[in-house]
C-alpha cells in the first residue's frame, strides 16, 4: 500500500482535460514539494512537474501541477493518444525519512 | 544529456545477493543526488535508497538491513546490493539522478534522469 493515494485509473477522450489527484498527509505533501512522472512500461519514467507546479524544459504547457494542503493534482489538457501512460506523484516524507510515491494512475485516452 | 543504464543479472536465487550497477554517461556522477527505485510487477514505485552529493547514504527503513548503495566516481558507476532476497524482491529496478534540497524547512526533491530499468526475478 502506497503512502500517497492516487486513483487507479482515469480516462477521457482526445482533446479533453483530465486531472489526477495525489493525496497524502502533513508529513509528506503537506510540508514538502511534489513532483510528477509519466511512465510508459518498458521505458524510463519522465519528469513532468517538479516543485508542485514547475515544468522542466521540453515539457509542454498542456501539463500542469498544483498543490493544496495535503493533496496535489496533475492536470493534462488537450489530451492526445500519446499521453496514455501511468502517472506517479512523489515527494519526501518527514516521518519516514524516505522518498514516497503514489500507487500510480493509468490514463486511458479513449 | 546525461544517460543512465542499469545492468546486472536478470535472475537471482532466493537467499542470495542481488547486485546491480548503474553506469552514467554524458554527464558527471559527482555532485548529484542518486537513487535506486524499484517497481514490483503490477505495483507502484518503491524508493530503495540514495547517495547524496554530500557523500551520505539513506535507505528505505523497510529494506535498510539488507541494502548497500555505493558510488564509484572513477568509473561513473552507482551500485546496489540487496542481500537475502526473496520472491518479493522481484521487480524492475531503476537508477535515477535527482535533486534534493531544503527551502524554509520544505524539502524539494525530484528525479530528472532515469534508466530504462532492469528486471530482476528472484527464483530458484
Contacts between the chains, C-beta under 8 A, distances in Angstrom:
chain1	res1	chain2	res2	distance
A	2	B	44	5.2
A	31	B	105	7.4
A	31	B	106	6.2
A	31	B	107	7.8
A	32	B	106	5.7
A	32	B	107	4.2
A	32	B	108	7.8
A	32	B	109	7.2
A	33	B	106	6.3
A	33	B	107	6.6
A	33	B	108	4.8
A	33	B	109	6.8
A	33	B	110	7.9
A	35	B	109	6.8
A	35	B	110	3.9
A	35	B	111	7.2
A	37	B	111	7.3
A	42	B	116	7.3
A	42	B	117	8.0
A	43	B	116	6.1
A	44	B	94	7.5
A	44	B	113	8.0
A	44	B	114	4.1
A	44	B	115	6.0
A	44	B	116	4.9
A	44	B	117	7.1
A	45	B	45	7.8
A	45	B	94	7.1
A	45	B	96	7.7
A	45	B	111	7.5
A	45	B	114	4.8
A	46	B	114	7.5
A	47	B	110	5.9
A	47	B	111	6.3
A	47	B	112	4.9
A	50	B	99	7.9
A	50	B	108	7.6
A	50	B	110	3.9
A	50	B	112	7.7
A	51	B	108	6.0
A	51	B	110	7.5
A	56	B	112	6.4
A	88	B	44	6.7
A	88	B	45	5.6
A	90	B	45	7.4
A	90	B	109	7.4
A	90	B	110	7.5
A	90	B	111	7.5
A	91	B	107	7.5
A	91	B	109	6.7
A	92	B	100	7.5
A	92	B	107	4.0
A	92	B	109	5.0
A	94	B	107	7.6
A	96	B	61	6.7
A	97	B	58	6.9
A	97	B	61	7.5
A	98	B	47	6.0
A	98	B	58	7.8
A	98	B	60	5.4
A	98	B	61	6.8
A	99	B	35	6.8
A	99	B	37	7.8
A	99	B	47	3.8
A	99	B	50	7.4
A	99	B	109	6.5
A	100	B	47	7.0
A	101	B	37	8.0
A	101	B	44	5.8
A	101	B	45	4.2
A	101	B	46	7.2
A	101	B	47	6.9
A	102	B	44	6.6
A	103	B	43	7.5
A	103	B	44	4.1
A	104	B	44	4.5
A	104	B	45	7.2
